[in-house]
Amino acid sequence: MLVTIQEQKFSFAVKYDIETPHGPMFARKALMSVPAKIELSSGEDGPPIATLQGEFSLLRSRFEFLFADGRAYQFECEKRLKQVYVCDGGDEHYRLIEHHGMRWSVFLADRQIAAVTKSRMVVGDGNHFEIQMNSDADAAVIVSMVLAINTASGDDRNRESVTFDVGNIGPQEQAFDESWEPS
C-alpha cells in the first residue's frame, strides 16, 4: 500500500495533504504552537482522526498521539545520534529507524511494516514523503510518526527557498533492507 504526504508549498500555516488507498487525510499544525500541535483529519474538512501534541524536551523529540478512537501513543527519540525513534501505545511497540540518505524503516515489534522515502529537492517547505507499507499496517499511526519527525526537524523554516537535502550521512542503527517489500 502506498501513502503519500505532501507538505503544502508556500502556505502561511504548515499543512499536509495525505493520500491513502482508504481515502484522503489532511494535517494542520496550529499556528505559533510551542510545543507543536498537529491535527490529523480525514480530509481538509473531515472529522478528526488524531491530535499530535509535542512535549517539551531539551534533548529528545517527544510527542503524544491521541486518537479519536481513544488510543494513545508516546513517540520519542530513543537514540539521538543514530536517529532511532520509538512509538508505544497499549501493547504496540513501533520503532522508526533513519538510514543513510533520505530513507527510514518502520518496525512493529521486530517485523518491518513500512519504508519511508523523503524527496531530496524541496521548493519552499514542500517536503514530500512516500510510504510503502504492509496492507495491514495502521496508516494513521505511521503518518503520525512521519509528521512528528518532519515537525521536529523544522517544518516551519525555508518557506521561500529551494533546498537540496543530502539526508543522513552520519551513523545509522542498521542499513536499509533493499530487499524488503510490503505484503
Phi, psi and chi 1 to 4 in degrees:
 res  aa     phi    psi   chi1   chi2   chi3   chi4
   1 MET       -  135.3  159.1  167.3   70.2      -
   2 LEU  -107.0  130.2  175.7   65.0      -      -
   3 VAL  -123.7  134.3  172.8      -      -      -
   4 THR  -119.1  144.3   61.4      -      -      -
   5 ILE  -123.3  121.6  -59.3  173.5      -      -
   6 GLN  -119.6  115.4  177.4   63.7   56.3      -
   7 GLU   -72.8  131.4 -172.3  174.7    1.0      -
   8 GLN   -68.1  128.1  -69.4 -176.5    3.6      -
   9 LYS   -76.6  137.5  -61.3  173.4 -175.7  166.5
  10 PHE    59.5   26.5  -54.3  113.8      -      -
  11 SER   -89.1  152.2   64.8      -      -      -
  12 PHE   -66.4  -47.9  180.0   68.0      -      -
  13 ALA   -97.2  160.8      -      -      -      -
  14 VAL   -80.7  118.5 -179.8      -      -      -
  15 LYS  -134.4  151.9  -60.5  176.1 -177.0  178.5
  16 TYR  -133.4  134.9  -58.3   89.8      -      -
  17 ASP  -100.9  128.6  -65.9  -49.4      -      -
  18 ILE  -125.1  126.0  -55.7  153.7      -      -
  19 GLU  -110.4  128.3  -66.7  -63.2  -34.8      -
  20 THR  -130.5  160.7   77.4      -      -      -
  21 PRO   -62.0  -19.7  -22.6   31.8      -      -
  22 HIS   -94.9    5.2  -53.3  -65.2      -      -
  23 GLY   121.7  167.6      -      -      -      -
  24 PRO   -74.8  154.7   27.4  -33.1      -      -
  25 MET  -128.9  165.5  -73.1 -166.9 -100.3      -
  26 PHE  -144.6  143.2 -178.8   79.2      -      -
  27 ALA  -132.9  145.4      -      -      -      -
  28 ARG  -139.2  130.5  175.9  178.6  -58.4  153.4
  29 LYS   -88.9  132.5 -177.5  177.1  171.1 -172.8
  30 ALA   -63.0  136.6      -      -      -      -
  31 LEU   -62.7  135.8  -75.5  174.7      -      -
  32 MET    49.6   38.5  -62.4 -173.7  -75.3      -
  33 SER   -90.9  124.3   57.1      -      -      -
  34 VAL  -131.3  113.7  178.1      -      -      -
  35 PRO   -71.6  172.5   22.8  -26.8      -      -
  36 ALA   -61.3  147.3      -      -      -      -
  37 LYS  -137.1  124.3 -179.2  178.5 -179.3 -179.9
  38 ILE  -123.1  133.3  -57.6  168.6      -      -
  39 GLU  -103.0  126.4  -63.9  -71.5  -28.5      -
  40 LEU  -107.6  128.3 -179.5   63.6      -      -
  41 SER  -136.8  168.6   60.4      -      -      -
  42 SER   -89.4   84.2   58.0      -      -      -
  43 GLY    91.9  163.7      -      -      -      -
  44 GLU   -60.0  -35.3 -168.1  162.7   -1.9      -
  45 ASP  -112.8   14.1  -63.1  -40.7      -      -
  46 GLY   -80.5  172.4      -      -      -      -
  47 PRO   -67.6  151.6   21.9  -29.5      -      -
  48 PRO   -66.1  142.9   16.6  -22.1      -      -
  49 ILE  -102.9  -44.4  -63.9  171.3      -      -
  50 ALA  -158.8  157.9      -      -      -      -
  51 THR  -117.0  127.8  -60.2      -      -      -
  52 LEU  -104.3  109.5  -70.2   58.4      -      -
  53 GLN  -108.2  115.3  180.0   63.0   57.3      -
  54 GLY   -66.9  150.7      -      -      -      -
  55 GLU  -123.7  140.5  -63.0  176.5    0.9      -
  56 PHE   -68.0  127.5 -177.0   74.0      -      -
  57 SER  -155.4  131.7  175.4      -      -      -
  58 LEU   -71.0  -35.2  -69.2  174.9      -      -
  59 LEU  -111.6  -19.4  -60.1  174.8      -      -
  60 ARG  -127.7  142.9  -61.1  174.5 -174.4 -101.0
  61 SER   -75.9  127.5  -61.6      -      -      -
  62 ARG  -134.8  137.3  -72.7 -174.0  162.2  173.9
  63 PHE  -140.8  152.5  -80.0   82.8      -      -
  64 GLU  -114.5  127.7 -177.5  175.6   27.4      -
  65 PHE  -101.4  117.8  -56.6  158.8      -      -
  66 LEU  -113.3  110.7  -58.9  170.1      -      -
  67 PHE   -90.3  149.6  -75.9   81.6      -      -
  68 ALA   -61.0  -26.2      -      -      -      -
  69 ASP   -83.8    6.5   63.0    8.9      -      -
  70 GLY    99.5  -11.3      -      -      -      -
  71 ARG   -71.5  148.0  -65.4  179.1  -64.7  153.2
  72 ALA  -136.3  139.7      -      -      -      -
  73 TYR  -131.5  145.5  -66.3   84.5      -      -
  74 GLN  -106.4  125.2  -73.5  -63.3  125.5      -
  75 PHE  -119.9  128.0  177.7   79.8      -      -
  76 GLU  -155.9  160.1   69.6  178.8  -13.5      -
  77 CYS   -77.2  121.2 -176.9      -      -      -
  78 GLU   -89.8  -40.1  177.8 -176.6   64.3      -
  79 LYS  -130.9  102.1  -63.8 -179.2 -179.4  179.2
  80 ARG   -64.8  -43.1 -172.9  151.9  175.2   77.8
  81 LEU   -65.0  -39.8 -175.0   60.0      -      -
  82 LYS   -99.4    2.4  -66.2 -176.6  179.4 -178.9
  83 GLN    52.4   63.5  -65.9  -62.2  -62.0      -
  84 VAL  -112.4  128.5  175.8      -      -      -
  85 TYR  -116.5  149.5  -63.1   83.1      -      -
  86 VAL  -122.4  148.7  -66.4      -      -      -
  87 CYS  -137.7  110.8 -176.6      -      -      -
  88 ASP  -117.2  133.5  -68.4  -47.0      -      -
  89 GLY  -155.3  121.9      -      -      -      -
  90 GLY    59.2 -126.5      -      -      -      -
  91 ASP   -99.9   14.2   59.0   -7.6      -      -
  92 GLU   -97.9  132.7  -64.5  177.6  -37.2      -
  93 HIS  -129.0  106.6  178.5   74.2      -      -
  94 TYR  -100.0  149.6  -67.3   88.7      -      -
  95 ARG  -129.8  133.5  -69.8 -175.8   83.5 -142.4
  96 LEU  -116.1  121.4 -173.0  144.0      -      -
  97 ILE  -118.2  126.6  -61.3  172.2      -      -
  98 GLU   -84.6  137.5 -176.3  174.3   14.4      -
  99 HIS  -111.8  177.1  -55.8  -70.5      -      -
 100 HIS   -61.2  147.6  -74.6  154.9      -      -
 101 GLY    81.5 -137.4      -      -      -      -
 102 MET  -115.9   38.1  -51.8  -65.5  -69.7      -
 103 ARG  -129.3  150.6  -60.8 -171.8  -70.5 -169.1
 104 TRP  -135.3  155.6  -65.4  -97.6      -      -
 105 SER  -120.6  144.9  -66.1      -      -      -
 106 VAL  -117.3  129.9  179.8      -      -      -
 107 PHE  -118.6  142.2  -64.9   83.8      -      -
 108 LEU  -113.4  118.2  178.0   56.5      -      -
 109 ALA    58.9 -121.5      -      -      -      -
 110 ASP  -110.6   14.9  -67.5  -34.9      -      -
 111 ARG  -110.5  126.3 -176.2  176.0  140.1 -114.4
 112 GLN   -68.9  130.8 -175.0  170.4   -7.0      -
 113 ILE  -120.9  -11.6   60.9  166.5      -      -
 114 ALA  -158.4  155.8      -      -      -      -
 115 ALA  -131.5  132.6      -      -      -      -
 116 VAL  -115.8  135.9 -179.5      -      -      -
 117 THR  -127.6  135.0  -55.0      -      -      -
 118 LYS  -108.9  145.3 -179.6 -178.3  172.6 -172.5
 119 SER   -66.4  146.9   59.2      -      -      -
 120 ARG   -82.3  -45.4  -74.2 -166.8 -179.0  -82.9
 121 MET   -95.6  132.0 -174.5  171.9  -56.0      -
 122 VAL  -128.9  129.2  177.8      -      -      -
 123 VAL  -102.7  125.8  176.8      -      -      -
 124 GLY    63.9 -131.6      -      -      -      -
 125 ASP  -115.5   41.5 -113.0    1.8      -      -
 126 GLY   -85.5   50.7      -      -      -      -
 127 ASN   -55.1  142.5  -71.8  -34.7      -      -
 128 HIS  -129.4  129.3  178.0   82.8      -      -
 129 PHE  -120.9  139.8  -63.4   88.5      -      -
 130 GLU  -117.8  130.2  -71.5 -169.5   -4.9      -
 131 ILE  -121.5  115.9  -52.0  167.6      -      -
 132 GLN   -93.2  125.8  -69.6  -75.3  -16.0      -
 133 MET  -141.7  158.2   66.2  179.2   74.6      -
 134 ASN   -60.7  150.0  -69.3  -11.6      -      -
 135 SER   -65.1  -23.2   59.3      -      -      -
 136 ASP   -96.0    5.0   62.2  -14.4      -      -
 137 ALA   -74.5  151.4      -      -      -      -
 138 ASP   -83.7   97.9 -170.9  -29.8      -      -
 139 ALA   -59.2  -38.4      -      -      -      -
 140 ALA   -64.2  -38.4      -      -      -      -
 141 VAL   -68.8  -44.5  173.1      -      -      -
 142 ILE   -66.3  -43.4  -65.4  170.7      -      -
 143 VAL   -59.5  -41.9  164.1      -      -      -
 144 SER   -59.5  -41.5  -64.2      -      -      -
 145 MET   -63.7  -43.1  -71.6 -170.2  -82.2      -
 146 VAL   -65.3  -43.0  172.6      -      -      -
 147 LEU   -62.0  -40.4  -67.1  174.2      -      -
 148 ALA   -63.4  -42.8      -      -      -      -
 149 ILE   -65.5  -43.7  -74.5  175.9      -      -
 150 ASN   -62.8  -40.3 -168.1   57.0      -      -
 151 THR   -67.0  -42.8  -62.1      -      -      -
 152 ALA   -64.8  -28.4      -      -      -      -
 153 SER   -87.7    4.9   67.0      -      -      -
 154 GLY    97.5   64.9      -      -      -      -
 155 ASP   -76.1   -1.6   62.2    0.2      -      -
 156 ASP  -115.3   26.5   53.9   -1.6      -      -
 157 ARG  -123.7  171.5   58.9  177.6 -176.9 -126.7
 158 ASN    57.0   38.7  -61.4  -33.4      -      -
 159 ARG   -67.8  -20.6  -63.2 -138.0   82.8   35.1
 160 GLU  -125.7   27.8  -62.1  173.9    4.0      -
 161 SER  -125.0  170.8   65.1      -      -      -
 162 VAL  -110.2  125.9  176.1      -      -      -
 163 THR  -125.8  153.4   57.0      -      -      -
 164 PHE  -121.7  119.6 -176.3   80.5      -      -
 165 ASP  -101.1  124.0 -168.2  -15.7      -      -
 166 VAL   -83.9  -12.5  -63.3      -      -      -
 167 GLY    80.8 -158.2      -      -      -      -
 168 ASN   -78.1  121.8  179.8   23.4      -      -
 169 ILE  -117.5    2.7   57.4  173.0      -      -
 170 GLY   -92.5 -162.5      -      -      -      -
 171 PRO   -65.5  152.5   15.9  -20.8      -      -
 172 GLN  -132.7  150.2   61.7 -179.4   -9.9      -
 173 GLU   -64.0  -42.4  179.7   79.9    1.5      -
 174 GLN  -159.0  159.1   65.4 -169.8   55.1      -
 175 ALA   -74.1  153.9      -      -      -      -
 176 PHE   -67.1  135.3 -176.4   77.5      -      -
 177 ASP   -83.9   98.6 -177.6   -3.4      -      -
 178 GLU   -63.7  -21.6  -60.9  -72.8  -10.7      -
 179 SER   -88.0   -7.8   66.7      -      -      -
 180 TRP   -68.5  136.5 -178.4   81.0      -      -
 181 GLU  -136.0  145.5  -68.9 -173.6   15.9      -
 182 PRO   -66.9  149.7   18.1  -24.4      -      -
 183 SER  -107.4      -   59.8      -      -      -
